[in-house]
Amino acid sequence: MSETLNHHRVVVITGGSDGIGAAAARFLARRGDRIVLIGRSPGKTRAVAAEIGADSHIADFADLDQVRELAAELGRRHPRIDVLVNNAGLIAGARRTLTADGHELTFQVNHLAPFLLTVLLRDQLAAGGASVITTSSRAGTTRDARVDPADLDMAAGYTGLRAYKSSKLANVLFTRELTRRWDSLGVSPAAVHPGLVRSQWGRSGPAAVRAVTSSPLRLAMRSPERGADTIVWLATTRPGTDWAPGGYFADRRPAVPSPLADDTHLAERLWDESAAMCRL
């Protein structure tokens, strides 16, 4: 960890009320960063924020208007943001669910909402020369992980796992395209695989996922603190020196993403379609 970093940086963490988001928030608060905690549950979010002396905001990423309101409020309060951790996420169940915005639930929460939040905070992130860290997953590197720009809402062939894998591949594609588009702004994006963590993730997912996360195998999963380790490493070290912007990381090292992550045309199409879906 660099000891020369500003200890009063503004660090915004979504999905911060539990699991690896809360673990990362606790660590970064202890080192002196000013934490802005975002969560869906008012009680849990405010409890963690009170514990570590953080600001907090409540937003449900299944509602893009709430994301817009969140971005506007963050922009008013924080002209400079030094780190944005896009950590909020879920896996939906076996039945395809559409949000009030008309988008498939997993894809909206895991990709569209962080995409929208990041783009709307462009000026604040540029002012901070920010690191933008997005929680992805090794699920997005499997051979059957695909992003179809013509059917991002997965109207055809939906399964809960397929939607999750698509959203996690989208996180890496977004990271690559954000690096290409915002390099001149001094913003440094990264995507991270935290490992399989003992958290609330998966409780609303397909039966196969619920079976694993509630089985004795749960005891072998990583603690939230261990899962947050690479996020914390990226947030407290220097992009361009300690890690390469645009990369995908696990266990504090570059990891191998899906071969599709190098498809620049796909990344551009995903960005453009995502912007249209978010009405940007």
Secondary structure, 3 states (H helix, E strand, C coil): CCCCCCCCCEEEEECCCCHHHHHHHHHHHHCCCEEEEEECCHHHHHHHHHHHCCEEEECCCCCHHHHHHHHHHHHHHCCCCCEEEECCCCCCCCCCCECCCCCEHHHHHHHHHHHHHHHHCHHHHHHHCCEEEEECCHHHHCCCCCCCCCCCCCCCCCCHHHHHHHHHHHHHHHHHHHHHHHHHHCCEEEEECCCCECCCCCCCCCHHHHHHHCCHHHHHCECHHHHCHHHHHHHHCCECCCECCCCEEECCEECCCCHHHHCHHHHHHHHHHHHHHCCC
